[in-house]
């Protein structure tokens, strides 16, 4: 045996305590880490884990408000529930598999059941504080990366019962992290939509919902774009809201016990099946499932006893039954929709007529497109044999659960030099590159027919695998990687138009990003600094002194593959594209891509930026 081969003996086996294991394998507990530029990044999971406990108290009938404050990376959450029993305060946040939720009588339909959540927050924070106020007494403890640093004695307190937790995510794990206001607010809105009567106070704003999922859909769609008034149905342990609009695709928001299941699960699969069955039975016609669901926007929330999720982050429901000895989730949802939606359509003939017309429109469009799609698919298959537009990655899905890998990324770029640099420096396991040929077509106002007739769009659609909807999307992140000049910005705008025109749900679900790369390289013989703005460049010059060499990167192709590896690796800077809920997509596209109106001319003049300000670190809000 070679002397270089490590010995495997008793000394090779070691046991980790709870905090060591969480810090060594954080992905097992909170999914991907990230820097806060994506809604599924770890810092938002930490936030959710603490809020979930407060929500459970509200659902049990204790406390009608939750106070949240986020300031300079520090998070504080205060509820007005019963408060953690004072003698168990430290155990509940630092002893794994410890909690009250194993007693199903106390927490019948709770979100978190395995006693891990706040322990993960504790272990992954460089500062963590817990305080419980209960029956005139209070108990406080402080931690650093899971280690108890201060154990305060119990004291008297005149404050209302409840629990307060504060934490600062560990910057050793969450590098350069930042909370994006829109992401936090969307998270909070989901909580209030699912908990009628709950008030969440966040950084001076108050969030409240009276009508649950009806309010959620009103916030997600514009009333001028829907084909019929939102249908809102409620039953024991289930709530549904749905309508159809004029956009392409299917858009769903699904929840289990107040948890936003971004990847759906058994309840969403049952809902999609139930919609098709109910519509076919009501109209007594065997419509294509795709024609029924085309352009639907809907939300479903169910409450399940002791739900089983497919990961600690609880983004996909795996349970098959509602209760221990009750109906299956599939049967429960199908029976509810078959009864309640059928009754609603009989009582509201105008809505039933509008729904029928929307389905018939989808049916006509599908038939009109059949021949074009067939030819386009054949062209795409032939092109895939010999073109180099797509340099694919090796892994798209989790082998065990067939879930889309959170780190799977497709870079969309233009030109041979840029795509060449990206291809050479990427992680071939999870990063793919799609190369555009010149500027894409301005597709504003065009029908989806152009997606199949235009070779670039057709091949991109096939690369993403979204012809039949978002269920088959092959990459979690689609990243626009264009030059930081006028032409690059124009290409970026045209690609944004393409996605908003034909696949708005891809943008709404947080899959679209813009790659930020440095504008300048400032270096001397000892050190090299990369700068993303004029102010960073000036600071670098002051730091290095003595006339350093300054390079202005005009295009991505000017960045060598060795350098590029720095900017698409662990320290990648991505700006998420966020759709404002209060502006309809078509109105947005009309303003930016329609006729050159005086309003738009004024907007352009008022927002002219000098070259140094062309790159922003704020999310792109549309």
N, C-alpha and C positions, 0 to 999 in steps of 0.2 A: 504493500500500500504506500502511496506517495506520502511524504512527510508533510506536504502542504494541505492534505485533506483533513478537515476538522474532525476531531474525535467526538464520537457520540456515546456519552456515558451518563451516570447519575448527575454529574455537574452540569450537563447540557440542559437538564430539565429544571425549569423555574416556574414558580407560581406568582402571578401578578395580583396585587390588590385591586379593588374596584376602580379607583381613580387612575392607576397606571394603565389598566386595560383600556379604559375609555380614551385616555390621551394617546395611547399607542395605536388604537384602531377606532378613531372617531367616526369613520364612515359607517361602521356597524350600527351606530346610535343616532346619527343625525344626517346620514346621506353624505353628499359632497360638501366640501368646506366653502370654497369661493370667497369672494371679497364683498358680497352684498349686491353685485350687479345683476343677479338673477333671483327670482322669487323663491327658488328652491335652495338657495345657499344656506349654509349652516346657521348663520346668525339669526335668520328668520325662524328656523326650527327651534333655536334656544328660546326665542321670544314666545313662540307658540306653546312650548312645553310648560312654561310658567302660567301663561294665560289659561291654558286648558284646565288647570287645577281650579282656578277661580271660576271658570264657566261651570265646572262640575258642582261647585257650591251653589251657584245661582240656580242650576237645574234642580237641585235638591230643595230649593225654596229658601235659601239663605243669602241675603244681600242682593240689592237691585242695581248696584253700580260697581264699576271697576275703574280705577284711576291708573293711567299709564303715562310715564314721562320718559322721553329719550333725549339726552343732552350730552353732546360730545362723546358719544359711544357708550355712555352709562345708561342702563335701563332700570327703571323702577316700576313695579307693578303692585298695586294695593287693592285688595278686595275687602268686602264687608260680610264675609261668610262667618262660619263658626270659629275659625282660627284653628291651627294645628294644636292638638293637645300638648300642653307646655312641656311635659316630660318626654315627648317624642320629637321635639322640634329638630334636634340635631340628627337623630336617626333618619327622619323622613327626607333629609336632603344629603345624607352622606353614607347611608347604609343601604347597599343594593338590595333590591327586591323587598323593600320595606314600604308599607303604605296601608291605607284603609280600604283600598279598592278591591282587595281580595274578598272582602265581605260584600257579596252581591246585594245584600239587603240594604246596605248603606249607600251603595253606588250602583243602582240597577243598570243604568245605561250610560256609563261613563265613557270618556274618550280614552283615557290612559288606564291600563289595567295591570301593567307589569312592574310598577314601582321603579322605573328607570329614569323617567323624564328629568326631574329636577336634579338628580344625581349627575346626569350628563351635563346639565347647565353648570353645576357647581365645579365639576372636574375640568371643564373647558373654559373657565373664566379665571382671569388673574385676580379678580375680586368678586366675592359673593357674600351677600348678607341676607339673613332670614330673620324675620320678626313675626311673632304670633301674639295677638292680643285676644285674651279669652277670659271672660267673667271677672273683669277688674284687675287682671294681672297680665304681665307681658314677659316674653322671653326672647332674647336676641343672641345670635351667634354669627361670627364672621369667619370666612375661609379664604384661602389663596390657593388656586389650582387644586381644590379638593381637600386641602389640609386645613384643619381647624386652627385658627389663629387667635380668636377671642371667644370665650364662653362666658357670657354675662349671666349674673345671677337673676333669678326672677324678681320682678319689681311690681309695685302697684301701678295701675294705669287707668286713666279716666277716658281713654279713647274707646271708640266703638270696636266691637269684636271684628276680627278679620286677620288676614295674613298679608305681609308685605315682603317682597323679595326684590333685591337689587343686585345687578351683576354687570361686569365689564368683560366682554368676550376677550379671550387671551390672544393678544396680537402675535404671539409666537405660532399660533395655529391658524388664526384668521388674519392673514397678512394684508395690511392696508385696507382693512374692512371699513365699510361705511353703510349706514342705514339709508335707504332711499325712501323718502316720505310717501310717495305714491304706493309703494309695496306695503308699507306698514298700514297705511290707511285702508287699502283694499282688504288686508287681513282683518282689520278691525270691523269693516263693514260686513264681512262675511259672518263674524261673530254675532253682530246685532241683528242681521237678517234672520239668523237661525234661532234667536233667543228673544222672542217678543217680550217687551217690557224691560229689557236690560239697557242700561245707559253706560257707555264707555266714554270716559273723558281722557282725551289724549292731547298733550301739549297745547292746552287751551281751547281745543275743539271738542264738541260733544256729538256723539254718534248714537242714534236711536232709530229703531224701526217698529212700526205698528203692524204692518201687513206682511212681514216675513219675505217669502220668496217672490211675492208679487212686487214688493219694493226692490228686490234684487234685480229682477228682470227689467223693471222700469229704469233702473240705473244703467243696465247693460245695453239696452236698445233705445232707439229714438222713436217716439210715438208716430212720427211722420213716415217712418220706413216700414212699419209692421203692416201685415195684410189684414189682421183682425185683432180685436182687443185681447189682451193677455188672459189666458184661461188659468184660473187659480183654484186648485182643488186641495182640500185638507181632510185627513182622516186620522185615526189613531195610529201613531208612530209613522206617519207618512205625510209628506206635503209635496205638491207638484205645481209648477208654473210653466207655461209654454205658449209660444206663438210662432208664426213664420214671418220672415221679411223677404227682401229682394236680393240679399247677398248670396254668394255661393257657399256651399259647405254646410256642416252641422256644428252647432255650438252648444256645449253642455256644461253645466255647473252642478256637480254632484257632491253630496255630503252624507256622512254617517255620524250620528251622535254629535253633531256640530263640527266634525272634522271635514275640511275640504279635501276630498279625494281627487287630486288632480289627474290621477291615472285611472279613475273610474273604479271598475270592479264588478262584482256580481250584481249589485243593485242597478248600476247604469246599464249593464247588458240586458237586464230584465226590463228596464224602462224602455230601451230602444226597441226591444221585441214587442212590448205591450202596446206601444204607439202604433206599430204596423198592424198588429192583430185587431185592435179596436177600430181603426180606420177602415180596414178591409171589411170587417163585419158590419159596420155602420152603413157604408155605401154599397155593400153587397157587390164588391168588385175586387178582383185579385190584382191590385196595383203592385208595381215593383216597389220593394222596400226602399230603394234609393230615391224613388220619386216622392214617396211619402215624407221621408226625412230630409230631403233637400231643402236648404234654407231655414231649417228649424233652429230656434234658440230656446233652450229649456233648462229647467233646474229641478232636481229631485233631492229631497232630504228624507232619510229614514232613521229610525231609532231601533237599535239592535241590542239585545242583551249579550254582554260580553263579546263584542265584535273581535274578529280575527283579521288582522291586516297582514299584508305580505312583506312588510318591513317595519322597523322601529319608527320610521318617519310617517307611517300611516297614510300613504298616498294612494293605496289601492286596497279595496276591501276583498278579502278572501272568504269570508263567512258564507255558508250556504243556507243557514236557517236564521229566522228572526229571533227565536227564543229556543231554550234548551229542548222543549218538547212541542214546539209550534210549527207553523208552516215554513216551507222553504221561502227564501227571499224572492226567488223567481215567481212562485205561485202567488205570493202575497202581493207583489207589485202588479202582476198581470191581472189578477182578479180585481184589484182596486181600480186600475185604469179602465178595464173592460166595463166595469159598472159605472164609475163616476164620470169618466169622459164621455161615454155613450149617453148617459143621462143629460150631460151638459149640452151636447150637440143636438139632441132632440128638443131641448128647451130653448135653444138659441139658433134658429134656422139661418139667420144672417151670417153668423160665425161659421156654421157648417157649410154654407154656400161659398164663403170666402176661402175656406180651407180646401174645398174641392177644386176651386179654380186654381189655387196655388199648386196643387198636386198635378192637375192637368197641364199646367204650364211647364212644370218640370218634365212631365212625360213627353210633351212635344219637343222640348229642347233636347232631351236625351235621344229621341229618334232622329231629329235633324242632325245631331252630331255623330250618329253611329258610324256612318261611312268615313267621315273625316277622322274620327278617333282610330278606326281600324288602320287606315293608311299611316297615320302619325305613329301608331304603335309599331308598325312594321318598319318605318324609317328609323325609329329609335333603337330597335333591336339590331338593325344592320349597322347603324352608326356606332353602337356600343362595341362592335367587333373590331373596329379599326381606328376610332378617334381617341384622342387623349384629353377630352374635355373634362372628364372626371377621373381624378386619382383618388380612388376610394380608400377608406380605412378598413381595417380587418375585423373590428368588432363593433356591432351596432346595438346588440341586445344582450341582456343578462342571460347567460346560458341556462340557468336554473328556472327562472320565472318568465323568460321571454319578454321582460320589460325593457323599454328603451334605456340604454345606458345614459346616465345624466351627463357624462363628460363627452359623449359623441358629438362631434362638431363638423360642420361643412363650411369651409371658407369659399365665398364667391368673390372672384377677383377678375381683373381684366388685363390681358396682355401676357406674352410669353415670359418676359423677365420677372414680373411679379409672381405669376403662378409657379415659375421655376424656383424662385427663392422660397416660396411657401412650401412647395413640395419637398424640397431638400431638407428643410428645417423642421417639418411637422413631426408629430408623434404618429407613426403609421398605424398604431393600434386603434386610436380613437379620433384622429383628425383627417378629414378628406378635403380635397381642393377641386372646385369647379371653375373652369376658365371660360370667361366670356370672350366673344370675338367682337371687339369694338363696342360702341354704345348700343345698348338694347333699345328696342322699339318703345316709344311712348304709347302705352296701351290704354290711357285714360279714355273712357267712354266706349271702348270696344267690348264685344261680347267674348265669352270664353272660347269661342271658335278660334280666336287668334292664338290661343295657347297651343293648339294642335297644329295650326298652319305655320307658325313661326318656329323655325328649327331651334333657336336658342331656348325659347320658353318651353318647347316640347321636351327637349333633352333635360332641362333643369327640373321640370315636373317629374320626369321619370327618375332622375337622380334622387330627388326627395321622396319619391314613391307616394305622392299625395293625390294622385288622379282620383282615387275613390274616397278621399277624406283624410283627416288627421290621424285616424286609427293606425294607419300604416306608415306614418312618418318615420324615416330611417335615422334622423339625427335630432338630438335634443336642442342643439344650438345651431342656427343658421346665421353666419357672420358675414356682413358685407365688408370686404377688405379692398378699399379703393385708395387711390393716391390722394394726398392732402393738397389738391389744387382744384382749380375750377372744373376741369374735365372730370376729375374723380368725384367731386360733389354732384356733378350732373348725373353721372352713372349711378351714384348712390340714390339720388332722387328718383330716377327711372325705375330702379329695382324696388324701391319702397312703393312706388305706384303699382307695379306688377303684383306685389304681395297684397296690398290693400284692396286692389280691384278684384282679384280672383281668389285669394286665400286670406281674408281678414282674420279668420279664427286662428291662424298660425301666429299672427301678430298679437291678437288679444290674449292668447295663451302664453305669451312671454317667450317665444322661441326665436325672435329676431333681434340681432345685435349689430353694432358697428364696432369694428376693430380700431382701436386707437394705437397708432405707432408714433415714435418720436419724430419731431420736426428737425431736431438738431442733434449733432454729436459734438461734444466739446471735450478735447483731450490734450494732455501733454504726455511726456514720456513715462510718467508714473501712473496716471489715472485717466479713465475714460468715463464721461458722464453723458447720459442720454436725456434730452429735454423735450417736453411735450408742449411747451409754450415759450413765448418771448421772455416772460418773467423768469421761468426756470433757466433759460439760457443765460440771462444776465447774472443770476445767482451762481451758476456754474463757473462763469468767467471770473467772478469775484473770488470764488473758492479756489480755483486753480491758479489764477494770477499769471503774470509774465507772458502775456500774449499766447494763449493756447490756440491750437488748431481748431477751427469751427467749420463743420460741414452742415449744409442745409439739404435734407433729404427731400428732393422734389417728387420722387415716386418710390413705390415699394420696391421696384426692381433695383434701386440704388443701394438698398440695404442687403448686405451679403447674407447668405444662408446661415453662417456662423452667428452673425449678429441677430438675425431674425429669430433664431431659436430662443433668444432671451424674451422676445416680445409675444410669443404664442405659447410659452410654457407655463410654469406655475404662476408667474407674475403677469400673465396676460391682462390687458386692460380692455374691458368690453363695456360699451355704453348700450344699455337696453333701449329698445324702441318701445315707448309706452303710449298707448292710445288713450286720450282723454275721453271719459265716458259721456261728457256733455256735448260732444261735437260728432254728428253723424259722419260716417266714413265718406259717403258720396259728397257731402258738403265740403269736407276737408279736401278731397281730390279736386273738386270743382274750383276751389279757391286757389290751390297751388298749381294745378295742371290744366285748368280750363282757359277761357279767353283772358287776355291780359287786361284786366279791369283796372280802373284808377285806384281801387282799394289795394290791389296787389302791388301796384307800382309804389304806392306810398309805403307799404309794408317793407318792400325791398330797400327803399331809400333809408327808412328809419332803422333798418337792421343791418346795414352795411358794416362789415367787419374788416379790419386790417388783417393782413396775412398772419400776424402773430396770434390773433385770437381765433383762428379758424378751427382749432381743436378745443372742444369743451369737455369737461369731466362730468358735467351734469347729464342725466338721462335725456335722450331725445324724446320730447313729448309732442305728440301729434294731436 
